[in-house]
Amino acid sequence: QVQLVESGGGLVQAGGSLRLSCAASGFIFSFNAMDWYRQAPGKQREWVASIDASGSTKTYTDALQGRFTISRDNAKNTLYLQMNSLKPEDTAVYYCHTYLRYSRPSDYWGQGTQVTVSS
């Protein structure tokens, strides 16, 4: 059974940092690209960052302006998102995601972890 479990969220002041983790199981983690998404109150879920299976290629939404770093540890089946210089507009529930092309369903999501940035 595919499982994605996020952790590491919390309350932080503007300018602070957090590191989110996503523990994956039920599929061959090292074969799959992974993604982070977030959903702010009253907003649609938006894409934040992606990383390929090997960890060699990383992409980000332009709005982050270099503040976030996505990474993975394939030996630990874990995805990370390092968030620095946090702003109130970063407040959202953060979700990890993967797409399993040959599975039904194909999209898998964690339950989310809340990040709240105070001003």
C-alpha positions as CSV (number, residue, x, y, z in Angstrom):
1,Q,0.0,0.0,0.0
2,V,1.4,3.4,-1.0
3,Q,1.9,5.8,1.9
4,L,3.3,9.3,2.1
5,V,3.5,10.8,5.5
6,E,4.6,14.5,5.9
7,S,6.1,15.9,9.1
8,G,8.0,18.9,10.3
9,G,5.5,21.7,10.1
10,G,4.8,24.2,12.8
11,L,4.6,27.8,13.8
12,V,7.5,30.1,12.9
13,Q,8.1,33.8,12.8
14,A,8.7,35.6,9.5
15,G,12.3,35.1,8.5
16,G,12.6,31.8,10.2
17,S,13.2,28.3,8.8
18,L,11.7,24.8,8.8
19,R,12.5,21.5,7.2
20,L,9.7,19.3,6.1
21,S,10.0,15.6,5.7
22,C,7.9,13.0,3.7
23,A,8.4,9.4,4.6
24,A,7.4,7.1,1.6
25,S,6.5,3.4,1.5
26,G,4.7,0.9,-0.6
27,F,6.6,1.6,-3.8
28,I,10.1,1.7,-5.1
29,F,11.0,5.2,-3.9
30,S,14.3,5.4,-5.8
31,F,12.5,4.9,-9.2
32,N,10.1,7.8,-8.7
33,A,10.2,11.6,-9.1
34,M,8.6,13.4,-6.1
35,D,6.9,16.7,-5.6
36,W,5.9,19.2,-3.0
37,Y,2.6,21.1,-3.2
38,R,1.0,23.6,-0.8
39,Q,-2.5,24.9,-0.2
40,A,-3.1,28.1,1.6
41,P,-6.5,29.0,3.3
42,G,-9.1,29.8,0.6
43,K,-6.6,29.0,-2.2
44,Q,-6.2,26.2,-4.7
45,R,-3.4,23.7,-4.2
46,E,-0.3,24.9,-6.0
47,W,2.9,23.2,-7.0
48,V,6.1,24.2,-5.1
49,A,9.0,21.9,-6.2
50,S,10.0,18.7,-7.9
51,I,12.9,16.4,-7.8
52,D,13.8,13.5,-10.2
53,A,14.4,10.0,-9.0
54,S,18.1,10.3,-8.6
55,G,18.0,13.7,-7.0
56,S,20.1,15.3,-9.8
57,T,17.4,17.6,-11.2
58,K,15.3,20.0,-9.1
59,T,12.7,22.5,-10.2
60,Y,10.9,25.2,-8.2
61,T,8.1,27.6,-8.7
62,D,9.5,31.1,-9.5
63,A,7.7,32.6,-6.5
64,L,10.1,31.0,-4.0
65,Q,13.0,33.2,-5.1
66,G,15.6,30.7,-4.1
67,R,14.3,30.3,-0.5
68,F,13.4,26.6,-0.6
69,T,15.5,23.5,-1.4
70,I,14.1,20.1,-2.3
71,S,16.2,17.0,-1.6
72,R,15.8,13.3,-1.1
73,D,17.6,10.4,0.7
74,N,16.8,7.3,-1.3
75,A,18.4,5.1,1.3
76,K,15.9,6.4,3.8
77,N,12.9,6.6,1.4
78,T,12.5,10.2,2.5
79,L,11.8,13.5,0.7
80,Y,12.7,16.8,2.2
81,L,11.9,20.5,1.8
82,Q,14.2,23.0,3.5
83,M,12.4,26.3,3.8
84,N,14.3,29.5,4.7
85,S,13.4,33.2,5.0
86,L,9.8,32.2,5.5
87,K,7.1,34.8,4.8
88,P,3.5,35.0,6.0
89,E,2.4,34.1,2.4
90,D,4.1,30.7,2.8
91,T,1.5,29.8,5.4
92,A,-0.2,26.7,4.0
93,V,-0.7,22.9,4.4
94,Y,2.2,21.3,2.6
95,Y,1.8,18.0,0.8
96,C,4.2,15.6,-0.8
97,H,3.1,13.8,-4.0
98,T,4.2,11.1,-6.4
99,Y,2.9,9.8,-9.7
100,L,2.9,6.1,-10.3
101,R,2.4,5.8,-14.0
102,Y,1.5,2.1,-14.0
103,S,-0.7,2.1,-10.9
104,R,-4.4,2.8,-10.5
105,P,-4.9,5.3,-9.1
106,S,-1.8,7.0,-10.3
107,D,-1.6,10.1,-8.1
108,Y,-0.7,9.7,-4.4
109,W,-0.7,12.3,-1.7
110,G,0.3,12.6,1.9
111,Q,-2.1,13.9,4.6
112,G,-0.3,17.2,4.7
113,T,1.6,19.2,7.4
114,Q,0.6,22.7,8.5
115,V,3.1,25.5,8.2
116,T,2.1,28.8,9.8
117,V,4.4,31.9,9.5
118,S,3.5,34.8,11.8
119,S,4.4,38.4,11.0
